[in-house]
C-alpha cells in the first residue's frame, strides 16, 4: 500500500466520527437553541468529533475490525454524553 492509499484509508476510517460529530452538534444547537445559545458550535462539534474518533480507535483495538455495529453504537452513545457535558457542563 502506498502513502496515498494509506491516507485514504485513514480518512475513510475517521469520516464517520467527523460526520456524526458535526451533525449531532448541529442538531443539538437546533433543538436546544435557547439553552445552548452561549455555547459555540465549534466547541460542541470539536468535542463530539474527538470523542467519536477515540471510540472508533478503541473499537478497532478491542474487536480487531473496523465498521462493527457495536462500535458505531458506542460512538453515538459517547457522542450524546459528550454533547451533554460540553453543552451543559454541570448544569444538566
Secondary structure, 3 states (H helix, E strand, C coil): CCHHHHHHHHHHHHHHHHHHHHHHHHHHHHHCCCCCCCCCHHHHHHHHHHHHHHHHHHHHHHHCCCCCHHHHHHHHHHHHHHHHHHHHCCCC
